[in-house]
Structure formats: C-alpha cells, structure tokens
C-alpha cells in the first residue's frame, strides 16, 4: 500500500513545471529538492503533526523548510493551478460525477442585492489563508 505523502512520477511531472524557480543567488545552503519538500508538506498535512515535529530521518528537510516552501508556493498560486489541472483531467476522463457537485455562492454579491450594502466582517478570530 502506497503512503499518501509519496508523490509518484506522473503527479510530479504535472506539478514540477508549475513551481517557481529557485533564485540563483539565494543565500544559505543548497535547498532541499522540491519533490522532497512537497512530500514533507503532504506528510505533515496527512498526519496532522506540527511542522517542528517533522522527523529529519524521513529526508524531507526540516519542518520550517517545508513550511517556507509551502508559503512560497502558495503565494505563487501553485496549488490553485494543480487543482485546475487535475479537475480538467478528471473531467476529460469522465471521472467526476457532476450530479453530486454543489455550488457555494455565499462569497459572491447577489445581483439584485441592495446597492451600497456594506460588506460583513468575518466572525473568525484570524481567518487563515486557503492552501487548497
């Protein structure tokens, strides 16, 4: 049985071209390879452990390295692009049952809403950025 955080070659071929290039003159030691960092990110998300608890013996780099890479990729919209590519491929292969899909328009203004209606404040203490 495959481990959920292992990125196979086929998936990596889709993701790798979307990743931002590493600056040539970046300070510090040579970075951990992107594929290992992605697997470290997936390991943390799959297991629910804290970033600081990522075991070094797995070879994914430190939790902080993986977290920084997650931040960098999130800012570059990598995960949104991966999501769109995977949805398009699944749809093309007729692997999505759209009859079971639901739309959520709660974040979109109603066209017939009252003009000048004030935007409501979030009730969340500190809304987190969506990484999916």
N, C-alpha and C positions, 0 to 999 in steps of 0.2 A: 504494500500500500504506500502510495506516494505521500510525502509530507506536504501540507498545504502551503508552506512558505517557499518551497523549491520552485524556481522559475525554469520551466523547460525551454528547450531551444526555440521551439515555434513561437512561444509567447515572447521570448526575449527578442526575436527578430522583429516583432511588431513594436516593442517598447523602445529598444535602443536608439533608433533614429529620432525619436521624439525628445530625447534627453538633451539638455543644453550642454554645450562643450565646456570642458574644464579650462579655465584660463591658463595660458602657457606660463605666465609668471606668477602663479599663485604662491603665496608664502606657505611655509611649513613643509612637512614630509609629503612624499608621493601619496596621493589619495587612495583609499580603498577602492577597488574596482566597483563600478556602478551596479553590476549584477549582484555582487555580494551585499552591497548596501540595500538594494531592493529586497533581497531575501531576509536581511536583518529587520527591515521595516515590517515585512509581512510576518515574520516570526513574532515580533512584539505585538502587532495587531491581533494575530491569531491566538496567542497565549494569554494576552492581557497583562503581561509583566510590565514593570516600569522600564523606561529607557535605560536607566542606570543599572538595571539588573540583567541586561543582555549579556549572556555568557560569552566571554572572549574566546573560549575554546571552539566555538562554532565557526569562527573565522569571518564573521560579518563586520568586523570592526567594532568600535565602541558604540554604546547606545547613543552617545552625543553625536558621533559621526553620522550615524544613521538618521538621527533626528534632524541634523542640519541639512542632510541631503533631501529629506522629506520636505523641509521648508523650502529649499531651493527649487525643487521640482514642482511643488505646489504653486509657488509664485510664477513659474513658467507655464502653468496650466497643463502640465504633462498628464495628470490623471484624468482630466476632463477629455483630453484628446484620446487617451487609451479607451475611455468609456465609450466615446462616439465610434471609434474604430470597431470595438468589439460588438457594440449594438448593430452596426451596419453589417458586419459579417454574419452575426447570428440571424439577423433579419433576412439577408440574402440566402442563407441556408434554410430558411423557413423553420428556424428553431425557437422562435418567440411566439407564444400564444397571446396575441394582442387582445383576445376576448377577455383575458384575465388582467389586463392592464388598467390602471386607474390614473386619472389626471388630478393634480392638485393645483388649483389656481389661486390659492389663498394669498400668494405674494404678488399677484398681478392686480392692478387697478381695474375696477369694473368700468366698462364703457359708459354705462348710464348712471354712474355714481354722481353724487353731488359735487359740483365744481368747487375747487379750492379746499377740498376736505383734507384735514391735517393728517399726516402720517402718524400712526400709532407707535408708541415706544414699545420696545421689546420688554417682555416680562422676565427674560433671562437675566441672571446676575451679570454674566460676561459671556455673550454668545461666542462660541468657538467657530473658527473658520472650517468650512466643509472641505474635507480632504478626499471625498469620494466622487 
